[in-house]
């Protein structure tokens, strides 16, 4: 390649395919990875558009899969939303993914499962442990009213 020429579209495609070969990406996250490689924005957009048309890139699929993985690890809806948005997924797509995840199993059951596995029966916890459990579950992305209900009302 002559020195005055920039990268070719084939090089951008090859880099994108290497990234997608390792794991699924959302469009914006993949674009960021390619920009770090100093590929021109025009070529990146062209490749990403063709990959979306071919079905290699799909933000809705990515959000649903990654959201389900995080939910299985007992992360709550707030934290899942944050993690997906930080990867460039738009709010509407995140909400649809959270709705799909919530249909399978309730967020209350997931939070209860995490509480039981990490702290045991909340009725057996002292005040200090209840505080730790509360902070832990809210950090994991569960709403404070839900956490209070699990810790103090059940």
C-alpha positions as CSV (number, residue, x, y, z in Angstrom):
1,X,0.0,0.0,0.0
2,X,1.5,3.4,-0.9
3,X,2.2,5.6,2.1
4,X,-0.2,8.4,1.0
5,X,-3.2,6.1,0.9
6,X,-5.3,5.4,4.0
7,X,-6.7,2.1,5.1
8,X,-8.9,0.2,2.6
9,X,-12.5,-0.9,3.3
10,X,-11.2,-4.5,3.3
11,X,-8.9,-3.7,6.2
12,X,-11.8,-2.1,8.1
13,X,-14.0,-5.1,7.3
14,X,-11.3,-7.5,8.4
15,X,-10.8,-5.7,11.8
16,X,-14.5,-5.6,12.4
17,X,-14.9,-9.3,11.6
18,X,-12.0,-10.1,14.0
19,X,-13.8,-8.2,16.8
20,X,-17.2,-9.9,16.0
21,X,-15.5,-13.3,15.8
22,X,-14.6,-13.0,19.5
23,X,-18.0,-11.8,20.8
24,X,-21.1,-9.8,19.8
25,X,-20.9,-6.0,19.8
26,X,-23.4,-3.2,19.5
27,X,-22.9,-0.8,16.6
28,X,-21.6,2.1,18.7
29,X,-19.2,-0.1,20.7
30,X,-17.8,-1.6,17.6
31,X,-17.4,1.8,16.0
32,X,-15.4,2.9,19.0
33,X,-13.1,-0.1,18.7
34,X,-12.5,0.6,15.0
35,X,-11.9,4.4,15.7
36,X,-9.2,3.4,18.2
37,X,-7.5,1.7,15.2
38,X,-7.5,5.1,13.4
39,X,-9.8,4.0,10.6
40,X,-11.7,6.8,8.9
41,X,-15.2,7.4,10.1
42,X,-16.6,7.2,6.5
43,X,-15.2,3.7,6.1
44,X,-16.4,2.6,9.5
45,X,-19.9,3.8,8.8
46,X,-19.9,2.0,5.4
47,X,-18.8,-1.3,7.0
48,X,-21.2,-1.0,9.9
49,X,-24.1,-0.3,7.6
50,X,-23.3,-3.3,5.5
51,X,-22.9,-5.5,8.5
52,X,-26.3,-4.4,9.9
53,X,-27.9,-5.2,6.5
54,X,-26.2,-8.6,6.5
55,X,-27.3,-9.3,10.1
56,X,-23.8,-9.3,11.7
57,X,-24.7,-6.3,13.8
58,X,-28.0,-6.0,15.6
59,X,-28.3,-3.7,18.7
60,X,-31.6,-5.3,19.7
61,X,-30.1,-8.8,19.7
62,X,-27.0,-7.6,21.4
63,X,-29.0,-5.9,24.2
64,X,-31.3,-8.9,24.7
65,X,-28.4,-11.4,24.9
66,X,-26.1,-9.2,27.1
67,X,-29.0,-8.2,29.3
68,X,-30.0,-11.8,29.8
69,X,-26.5,-12.8,30.7
70,X,-26.3,-10.0,33.3
71,X,-29.7,-10.9,34.6
72,X,-28.6,-14.5,35.1
73,X,-25.7,-13.2,37.1
74,X,-28.4,-11.5,39.3
75,X,-27.8,-7.9,38.2
76,X,-30.8,-5.7,38.5
77,X,-32.5,-3.6,35.8
78,X,-30.8,-0.3,36.7
79,X,-27.3,-1.8,36.5
80,X,-28.1,-3.7,33.3
81,X,-29.5,-0.5,31.8
82,X,-26.4,1.4,32.8
83,X,-24.0,-1.3,31.4
84,X,-25.9,-1.5,28.0
85,X,-26.1,2.3,27.6
86,X,-22.4,2.6,28.3
87,X,-21.9,0.2,25.4
88,X,-23.8,2.6,23.1
89,X,-27.2,1.0,23.1
90,X,-30.0,3.5,22.9
91,X,-32.6,3.9,25.7
92,X,-35.6,2.5,23.8
93,X,-33.6,-0.7,22.8
94,X,-32.5,-1.1,26.5
95,X,-36.1,-0.8,27.7
96,X,-37.3,-3.4,25.2
97,X,-34.5,-5.8,26.3
98,X,-35.4,-5.2,30.0
99,X,-39.1,-5.9,29.3
100,X,-38.2,-9.2,27.6
101,X,-36.0,-10.2,30.5
102,X,-38.6,-9.3,33.0
103,X,-41.2,-11.4,31.3
104,X,-39.2,-14.6,31.9
105,X,-38.7,-14.1,35.6
106,X,-39.6,-11.2,37.9
107,X,-37.0,-8.8,39.1
108,X,-38.2,-9.5,42.7
109,X,-37.4,-13.1,42.3
110,X,-33.9,-12.3,41.0
111,X,-33.2,-9.9,43.8
112,X,-34.5,-12.5,46.4
113,X,-32.3,-15.1,44.8
114,X,-29.2,-12.8,45.1
115,X,-30.1,-11.9,48.7
116,X,-30.4,-15.5,49.7
117,X,-27.2,-16.6,48.0
118,X,-25.2,-13.8,49.4
119,X,-26.6,-13.1,52.8
120,X,-29.0,-16.0,53.7
121,X,-32.4,-15.4,55.3
122,X,-32.9,-11.6,55.9
123,X,-34.8,-12.3,59.1
124,X,-31.6,-13.7,60.6
125,X,-29.5,-10.6,59.7
126,X,-28.5,-8.0,62.3
127,X,-28.6,-4.3,61.6
128,X,-25.1,-4.0,60.2
129,X,-25.7,-7.0,57.9
130,X,-29.0,-5.6,56.7
131,X,-27.2,-2.3,55.8
132,X,-24.6,-4.3,53.8
133,X,-27.4,-6.3,52.1
134,X,-29.3,-3.1,51.2
135,X,-26.2,-1.4,49.8
136,X,-25.2,-4.6,47.9
137,X,-28.6,-5.0,46.2
138,X,-29.0,-1.4,45.3
139,X,-25.5,-1.4,43.8
140,X,-26.4,-4.4,41.8
141,X,-29.2,-2.3,40.3
142,X,-32.3,-3.2,42.2
143,X,-34.6,-0.3,43.2
144,X,-34.5,0.8,46.8
145,X,-38.2,0.2,47.4
146,X,-37.8,-3.4,46.2
147,X,-34.8,-4.0,48.4
148,X,-36.5,-2.5,51.5
149,X,-39.5,-4.8,50.8
150,X,-37.3,-7.9,50.6
151,X,-35.3,-7.0,53.7
152,X,-38.0,-5.7,56.0
153,X,-41.4,-6.8,54.8
154,X,-40.9,-10.5,53.8
